[in-house]
Amino acid sequence: MTTTHPHSPRPTNWARNLTYSSASLARPATLEELQDLVAASPRVRALGSRHSFNDVADTPGVHVQVDLLDDGRPAVEIGPTSDPTAAGTTHVSVNAGLRYGEVSRHLQDHGLALGNLASLPHISVAGAVATATHGSGDGNQSLASAVVGLEIVTGDGELVTLSRGDADFPGAVVNLGALGVVTRLVLEASSTFDVRQDVDEALPWDDAVEHFDALTASAYSVSMFTDWGPDGVAMLWRKSRLAPGTEGSAPAVAPGARRAEVPHHPVPGIDPVHCTAQLGRPGPWNERLAHFRLDFTPSNGDELQSEYLVPRRNALAAIEALRALGPRITPLLQVGEIRTVAADDLWLSPFDEDTVGFHLTWFQRPDDVARVLPAIEDALGPLGARPHWGKVFTVAPATLRELYPRFGDFRALADRLDPTGRFRGGYVAELLG
């Protein structure tokens, strides 16, 4: 039976910087209940773990969560791949409302792994995929690139199944919730592996820039943390991929830096107790690739986030531009992070070529942040920057449409799967018109 709760008071996102416009939240127990709900609702949108910092998931109608949905299959169902070109991989079908940490634990228990994780394992699979959320690594694509199939309830209540190779598939994966309510995702997994995490400190800007390519290539996943002040990169986190049960070895200390001797939190001065293990202690991929452990509850609301994705060929120019804005950025910033992402072919993915992400975790000062964002966008826009779909930005919908060569195809797909526009709300309504 569908559980529907009127909102009183109206709900907020995880950061509490946004109050949703929806009148109620529904959590259907069966696929049939979800289909009936969608068909009967003039406006409806899926809601995941609420980790978007803008109104990309908003609706004036009914919000739907699928975390309680029982379609007669296990929440995580492991099966062999049907793709003859994907030797050594396994396809895993998951309930779209599950969190990545839950899925990754299940996979590890069965000797399997995903290629990458975001920094926070508490985010829902469907929400992260729909917004092209990513981890880091020169050879690692976004989380959406692991998707090989999806099931989605479209505007007329019909359940549609799409698989890699279908004409609409590249447009349906990163979908911003505009095509329907995704109920299941099929992910490509491979054999499990271990990871060791080593941290260097106090990397001067000159060394970070001179050796940028070598540093990002020095481990399976690399993150640079900085406040964009004159002191450079405060920490370099490197996660090396290992065969299970092996110790591996630490990457060479970055030129100009020193090896950390105690664990660190990305935000200076914060206890690292909730971070994944550092100091070269190897462990399973699901306990190292994320920056934070699943078995703690993230704080609610003490931050805002922005991120701009810049073609890798322009990464050094972007670093120079953000350093020039340091006097305006640093006072508002908890921490900045630089990560690399490999290219994919998904229509609304910002990674149509190898990309560098510039992530900004702000203090909860929305007015001040809103004043500095246009300056950042003016500086990075000429370099091909695209904002992360789920973060805070001020880029106009008309400008964003021009940044995605396949946007017209996506809009046509949305019109076809949702002809009455019932899944349009918030920023998506402005984007699609």
ABEGO torsion letter per residue (X at the ends): XBBBBBBOBBBBBAAGABBBABABBBBBABAAAAAAAAAABABBBBBBAGABABAAABBABBBBBAAABBAGBBABBBBBBABAABBGBBBBBBBAABBAAAAAAAAAAAGBBBABBBABAABBAAAAAAAGBBBBEAABBBAAAABABBBBBBAAGBBBBBBBGBAAAAAAABAGGAAEBBABBBBBBBBBBBBBBBBBBGBBAAAAAAAAAAAAAABABBBBBBAGBAAEBABBBBBBBBBBGBAEBBBBBBBGBBBBABBBBABBGBBAAABBBBGGBBBBAAAAABABBAABBBBBGABBBBBBBBBAAAAAAAAAAAAAAAAAAAAABABBBBBBBBBBABAABABABBBBBBBBBBBBBAAAAAAAAAAAAAAAAAAGBBBBAABBBABBAAAAAAABAAAAAAAAAAAAABAAGAABBEAAAAAAX
